Amino acid sequence: MIKTVLFDLDNTLIIYDEMKFASNYFPRITNWFTDLFPADDFNQRLIKATLETHRNNGSKTNLELFLDLFCEGLSNSRQEIWQRFDDFYKNDFDWF
């Protein structure tokens, strides 16, 4: 019987090299969106939307809030954008 589940949200339980992770992660995920906008724009959108989910007041799910911010000003559907993220995590993402 599972009695406790721990989430290491601040890298205190499982120490990993955040700089190594970021230097591998951002170029790889950015490649999945290069046909939509430049890498700098993608990275700014990703960081902004991710940081805002940390301040979510509960009026929306984190997914709704993330997609609202990330997709702001894009003509692509939220479903198309989310599918790209999903495809990246299913097919290209690893823990380096």
C-alpha positions as CSV (number, residue, x, y, z in Angstrom):
1,M,0.0,0.0,0.0
2,I,1.4,3.4,-1.0
3,K,1.2,5.8,1.9
4,T,3.2,8.7,0.6
5,V,4.0,10.3,-2.7
6,L,6.7,12.9,-2.8
7,F,7.1,15.5,-5.6
8,D,10.5,17.1,-6.0
9,L,9.4,20.4,-7.4
10,D,12.5,22.3,-6.2
11,N,15.3,19.8,-6.9
12,T,15.9,19.0,-3.2
13,L,15.3,15.3,-3.3
14,I,16.8,14.3,-6.6
15,I,19.7,16.5,-7.5
16,Y,20.3,16.9,-11.2
17,D,22.2,19.3,-13.3
18,E,19.7,22.0,-14.3
19,M,22.0,23.7,-16.7
20,K,22.8,20.5,-18.5
21,F,19.1,19.7,-18.7
22,A,18.2,23.2,-20.0
23,S,21.0,23.2,-22.6
24,N,19.7,20.0,-24.0
25,Y,15.9,20.5,-23.5
26,F,15.4,23.9,-25.1
27,P,17.1,23.3,-28.5
28,R,15.3,19.9,-28.8
29,I,11.8,21.2,-28.0
30,T,12.3,24.3,-30.0
31,N,12.9,22.2,-33.1
32,W,9.3,21.0,-32.9
33,F,8.0,24.6,-33.4
34,T,10.5,26.2,-35.8
35,D,7.9,26.3,-38.6
36,L,5.6,28.5,-36.4
37,F,8.0,31.1,-35.0
38,P,11.7,31.9,-34.3
39,A,13.4,30.1,-31.5
40,D,13.7,33.2,-29.3
41,D,9.9,33.8,-29.6
42,F,9.2,30.1,-28.7
43,N,11.5,30.2,-25.7
44,Q,9.9,33.4,-24.4
45,R,6.4,32.0,-24.8
46,L,7.4,28.7,-23.1
47,I,9.1,30.4,-20.1
48,K,6.3,33.0,-19.7
49,A,3.5,30.5,-19.8
50,T,5.3,28.0,-17.5
51,L,6.1,30.7,-14.9
52,E,2.5,31.9,-14.9
53,T,1.2,28.4,-14.2
54,H,3.2,28.6,-10.9
55,R,1.0,31.7,-10.0
56,N,-2.3,30.1,-11.1
57,N,-5.1,31.2,-8.8
58,G,-7.2,28.2,-9.6
59,S,-9.7,29.9,-11.9
60,K,-8.3,27.8,-14.8
61,T,-6.5,24.5,-15.0
62,N,-2.7,24.8,-15.5
63,L,-3.2,23.5,-19.0
64,E,-5.8,26.1,-19.9
65,L,-3.7,28.9,-18.4
66,F,-0.5,27.6,-20.2
67,L,-2.3,27.4,-23.6
68,D,-4.0,30.8,-23.2
69,L,-0.6,32.5,-22.6
70,F,1.5,30.4,-25.0
71,C,-1.0,30.6,-27.9
72,E,-1.7,34.3,-27.5
73,G,-1.6,36.0,-30.9
74,L,-1.1,32.7,-32.8
75,S,-3.4,31.6,-35.6
76,N,-2.8,27.9,-34.8
77,S,-5.4,26.1,-32.7
78,R,-4.7,25.3,-29.1
79,Q,-5.2,21.6,-30.0
80,E,-2.5,21.8,-32.7
81,I,-0.1,23.5,-30.3
82,W,-0.8,21.0,-27.5
83,Q,-0.4,18.1,-29.9
84,R,3.1,19.3,-30.8
85,F,4.1,19.4,-27.1
86,D,2.5,15.9,-26.6
87,D,4.4,14.5,-29.7
88,F,7.7,15.9,-28.4
89,Y,7.2,14.3,-25.0
90,K,6.1,11.0,-26.5
91,N,8.8,10.8,-29.2
92,D,11.8,13.0,-28.4
93,F,12.0,13.8,-24.8
94,D,14.3,12.0,-22.4
95,W,15.9,12.9,-19.1
96,F,19.3,13.4,-20.8
